[in-house]
Amino acid sequence: MDSKSTASAKSDSNAIVMVFNRVFNEKLGYDGANPGLADLERVLDEEGNYQKFQEAFREETGKAWLEERNKFRVIRGKVAKALTAMGRMSEQEAFDWTKAATTSNYEIAIEDFAERVRKYIEKTGERVVFLVDEIGQFISTDSRLMLNLQTMTEELGSRCKGKAWVIVTAQEDMDSMLENMDTSAEQKNDFSKIQGRFKTRLSLSSVNADEVIRERILKKNEAGKATLKALYETEETRIRNAVVFKGNGYEMKL
């Protein structure tokens, strides 16, 4: 979660919807770092003009759009010319838009984002699953962010009719997070309602972690077993000089 947010994100009560919007844009092939630019790409794509724009940009610059768009603030004049050349905007409209898109004052309401996801689901017939790692560390004791997450799950649930899922992980369980929040008892009670939005809970102990490592990382198919056996036969002496195996464990030789 933290890796997809900006440095000042936690000071913004809408931080969570901004991160969701970013990863959703990236998944669809739009620019993640600049949501305003991603909106233009989305509009052009929906109109069937996205490829036309990329061709106009290549004619203007000699370079591919997807490789250059991260330099948008520097090349916005060329973007404006490409938009004008393809007939999508007038010269002044293109200039005004590119100027506005360089600002960092982008905002999107949670209900608007949820509607965006709903339209995607309706168009593609696919389900959408948001996998959010370390949400507890990101939210910490900030009740505003907890409310942001609650509202997000409510909107996605009501608008997408169960076809948009939100799965989150946290080192600290939800009850402990609520207890540690620096808020009144009444506010804690309000925020405890979010537990109803995450009805399915999985508690992973160290035993569970060992099982995950064994089944998903160490367990091999027949081809993998044959490869490891051949490797061990060539490296057995070196391994035994470095490691002492004892029962189900091992020790490193000094």
C-alpha positions in Angstrom: 0.0 0.0 0.0 2.7 2.5 1.1 4.8 1.8 -2.1 1.9 3.0 -4.3 1.1 6.2 -2.4 2.8 9.6 -2.5 5.1 10.8 0.3 2.4 13.1 1.7 -0.5 10.6 1.1 -1.2 9.9 4.8 -2.1 13.5 5.4 -4.9 13.2 2.9 -8.1 11.6 4.1 -8.8 10.4 0.6 -5.4 8.7 0.3 -6.9 5.2 -0.1 -9.1 6.0 -3.0 -6.2 7.7 -4.7 -4.0 4.5 -4.4 -6.9 2.3 -5.6 -7.4 4.6 -8.6 -3.7 4.5 -9.3 -3.4 0.7 -9.4 -6.6 0.4 -11.4 -5.3 2.8 -14.0 -2.0 0.9 -14.2 -3.8 -2.4 -14.6 -5.7 -1.0 -17.6 -2.6 0.3 -19.2 -3.0 4.0 -18.3 -0.5 6.2 -16.6 -0.5 5.5 -12.8 1.7 8.4 -11.6 -0.5 11.1 -13.2 -4.3 10.4 -12.7 -5.2 13.5 -14.8 -3.2 12.1 -17.7 -4.8 8.6 -17.2 -8.2 10.2 -17.5 -7.3 11.5 -20.9 -6.0 8.1 -22.0 -9.3 6.5 -20.7 -11.5 9.0 -22.6 -9.5 8.5 -25.8 -9.6 4.8 -25.3 -13.4 4.8 -24.8 -13.8 6.9 -28.0 -11.6 4.6 -29.9 -9.0 7.4 -30.4 -6.2 6.2 -28.1 -4.3 4.5 -30.9 -4.8 7.5 -33.2 -3.3 9.7 -30.5 -0.3 7.5 -30.0 0.3 7.6 -33.8 0.0 11.4 -33.8 2.4 11.6 -30.9 4.9 9.4 -32.7 4.7 11.6 -35.8 5.3 14.7 -33.6 8.2 13.3 -31.6 9.5 10.2 -33.4 9.0 8.3 -30.1 6.5 5.9 -28.6 3.9 7.4 -26.3 4.1 4.6 -23.6 7.8 5.1 -23.3 7.7 8.9 -23.1 4.5 9.7 -21.0 6.5 9.6 -17.7 8.1 12.8 -19.0 4.7 14.5 -19.4 5.6 17.7 -17.5 8.5 18.2 -19.9 6.8 17.2 -23.1 3.3 18.6 -22.6 3.7 21.0 -25.4 4.2 18.1 -27.8 1.2 16.3 -26.3 -0.9 19.3 -27.0 0.3 19.4 -30.6 -0.5 15.7 -31.0 -4.0 16.2 -29.6 -4.5 19.1 -32.0 -3.1 17.2 -35.0 -5.5 14.3 -34.5 -8.4 16.7 -34.4 -9.4 15.9 -30.8 -9.0 19.4 -29.4 -8.4 22.9 -30.6 -4.9 24.3 -30.0 -6.1 26.4 -27.1 -8.1 23.5 -25.6 -5.1 21.2 -25.8 -2.8 23.8 -24.2 -5.2 24.5 -21.4 -5.7 20.8 -20.7 -2.0 19.9 -20.6 -1.4 22.8 -18.3 -4.1 21.7 -15.9 -2.9 18.1 -16.0 0.5 19.1 -14.7 -0.9 20.2 -11.3 -1.1 17.9 -8.4 -4.6 18.9 -7.2 -6.3 15.9 -8.7 -9.3 14.5 -6.7 -11.7 11.7 -7.2 -14.7 10.9 -5.1 -15.0 7.3 -3.8 -18.5 6.9 -5.5 -17.0 8.1 -8.8 -14.2 5.6 -8.6 -16.6 2.8 -7.7 -18.8 3.7 -10.7 -15.6 3.6 -12.9 -15.0 0.0 -11.6 -18.7 -0.9 -12.2 -18.5 0.3 -15.8 -15.4 -1.8 -16.4 -17.0 -4.9 -14.9 -20.1 -4.3 -17.0 -18.1 -3.8 -20.2 -15.7 -6.8 -19.8 -17.8 -9.2 -17.7 -14.8 -9.8 -15.4 -14.5 -9.6 -11.7 -12.2 -7.1 -10.1 -10.1 -8.0 -7.0 -8.1 -5.4 -5.1 -5.3 -7.1 -3.1 -4.0 -4.6 -0.5 -0.9 -5.6 1.4 0.0 -4.1 4.8 -3.2 -1.9 5.2 -2.7 -1.9 8.9 0.7 -0.3 8.7 -0.6 2.3 6.3 -3.7 3.2 8.3 -1.9 2.9 11.7 -4.1 4.8 14.2 -5.6 7.3 11.7 -9.4 7.0 11.9 -9.8 9.1 8.7 -8.1 6.5 6.7 -10.1 3.7 8.3 -13.3 5.5 7.4 -11.9 6.0 3.8 -11.4 2.2 3.6 -14.8 1.5 5.0 -16.5 3.8 2.5 -14.5 2.3 -0.3 -15.7 -1.2 0.4 -19.3 -0.1 0.9 -19.4 1.7 -2.5 -17.7 -1.1 -4.4 -20.0 -3.6 -2.8 -23.2 -1.7 -3.5 -22.4 -0.6 -7.0 -20.6 -3.7 -8.3 -23.0 -6.2 -6.8 -20.4 -8.5 -5.4 -18.2 -8.5 -8.5 -15.5 -6.2 -6.9 -13.6 -7.7 -4.0 -11.3 -6.0 -1.5 -8.8 -8.3 0.2 -6.4 -6.7 2.8 -3.6 -7.9 5.0 -2.3 -6.5 8.2 0.2 -7.7 10.8 -2.2 -6.5 13.5 -5.7 -7.8 13.7 -8.6 -5.4 13.1 -9.8 -5.4 16.7 -6.4 -4.3 18.0 -6.2 -1.6 15.4 -9.5 -0.1 16.6 -8.4 -0.4 20.3 -5.2 1.6 19.6 -6.9 4.4 17.7 -6.6 7.8 19.4 -10.4 8.4 19.2 -13.4 8.6 21.5 -15.4 5.5 22.4 -18.2 6.6 20.2 -15.9 7.0 17.2 -14.3 3.6 17.9 -17.8 2.1 17.8 -18.5 3.8 14.5 -15.3 2.5 13.0 -15.9 -1.0 14.3 -18.6 -1.2 11.7 -15.9 -1.8 9.1 -15.6 -5.3 10.5 -18.9 -6.1 8.8 -17.4 -5.1 5.5 -14.7 -7.8 5.9 -16.8 -10.8 7.0 -14.2 -13.4 5.9 -11.1 -13.3 8.1 -8.0 -15.5 8.1 -5.5 -15.5 11.0 -2.1 -16.6 9.9 0.1 -18.0 12.7 3.7 -19.0 12.3 2.5 -22.6 11.6 0.4 -21.3 8.7 3.4 -19.4 7.4 5.5 -22.5 7.4 2.8 -24.3 5.5 2.6 -21.6 2.9 6.4 -21.6 2.4 6.4 -25.4 2.1 3.5 -25.7 -0.2 4.0 -22.6 -2.4 7.8 -22.2 -2.5 9.5 -25.4 -1.6 7.2 -28.0 -3.0 8.2 -29.1 -6.5 6.6 -31.1 -9.3 8.4 -34.1 -10.8 10.5 -32.0 -13.2 11.5 -29.7 -10.3 12.5 -32.7 -8.1 14.6 -34.2 -10.9 16.4 -30.8 -11.4 17.1 -30.4 -7.7 18.3 -34.0 -7.4 20.8 -33.5 -10.2 22.0 -30.2 -8.7 22.4 -31.8 -5.3 24.5 -34.6 -6.7 26.9 -32.1 -8.2 27.0 -29.8 -5.2 26.6 -32.4 -2.3 30.2 -31.9 -1.0 30.0 -28.2 -0.9 26.6 -28.2 0.8 27.7 -30.7 3.5 30.8 -28.5 4.2 28.5 -25.6 4.8 25.4 -27.1 6.4 24.7 -29.7 9.1 21.3 -31.3 8.8 19.7 -32.4 12.1 16.2 -34.0 12.0 13.9 -31.5 10.3 16.3 -28.6 10.8 19.8 -27.5 9.9 22.7 -25.6 11.3 25.2 -23.5 9.4 28.9 -24.5 9.9 31.1 -21.7 11.1 
